[in-house]
Amino acid sequence: MRTTRSERLTMRHLYDDTASKKATNLSINSELLAKARKLNINLSATLEHALEDELRKAERANWRETNKKAIDKLNKLADKNGLFSSAYRDF
């Protein structure tokens, strides 16, 4: 499925990165935690980045599912009639 410009722009603003932090408890593999601490890996920042990636994937999948019919119709229309700019393309 093609990705549209509006889809890419929408994906940039997933959450308010200036929102306050909230303490939470997690359960993770003890050996993984020990190795991360030994290497001074910032667990909070690492988790935030991982959650942002997962959120981005989930939001993208949700957007595509919500807009699938419209995108398919638009793609069929473009395949049938071409794009308005086709006459001006050099490739």
N, C-alpha and C positions, 0 to 999 in steps of 0.2 A: 504494500500500500504506500502511496506517495505521502510525504509529509509536507504540510503547507507552512507558509511563513507565519500565519497567525497561530498555528499550533506551536511552532518553535518559540514565538514571543510569549505565549501564554505560559509555557513551561518555566520561564525564568523566575516568576514570582510565586514560589510555592508556599512560603511562610514568611512571617515577620522576623527577620534575623536580629532585630533590636529588642525583641521580647525578653522578659526576664528569664533567668534560669530557674529550673525547678529540680530539687534533689529527688532522686529516685533510687530504688534498690533493684539490682539485677543479679541474676544467677548466670555465671559463665564458667567454662571449663577452668579448673584451678591451674593447670599447667600453662594454658594460654595466658591467663592473668599473670602468672609469675614471670613468664618470658617477656610479656609486654612491659611489666614494671621494671624488669632488669634493663630493658632498652629505653627506659624513660619515655614510653609512648603515652601521650595524653589520651586517656580513655574517653573522656567527655568529648573532645574534639573528634576523635576517631568515630565514635558512635554517631555524633551529629552528622558527619560526612556520609556515613553508611546509611543512616536513616533518610537523609536528603536524596541519596541515589535511589533508594527503594521507593520513596514517595514520588520521585520524578517518574520512575517506571510505572508505578500504579496509576498516577494521574494521566500519563500518556496513554496507557492502555484504556483507561476509562474514557478519555476524550475520543480516542479512535472508535471505540465501541458506540459511544453516543452519536458520533457523526458519520458512522460507516455508510449508511444509506445515502446521505447527501454527497459524500465523497465519491462513492461508486457511480452515482448518477452524473456527477460533474466529470468524472474520468471518462465515462461512456460518451458523454456529449463531446468532450474534447477529442476522443478517438474518432468519433463519427465525423465531426465538422472541422477538426483542427483547432489550433489556437489563433486568437486574433492577431498575434504577433508573428505567426509563422512566416509571413512574407518578408519580414525584416531580419530574420535570423540568418547568420552566416554559417551555421553548423548543421 
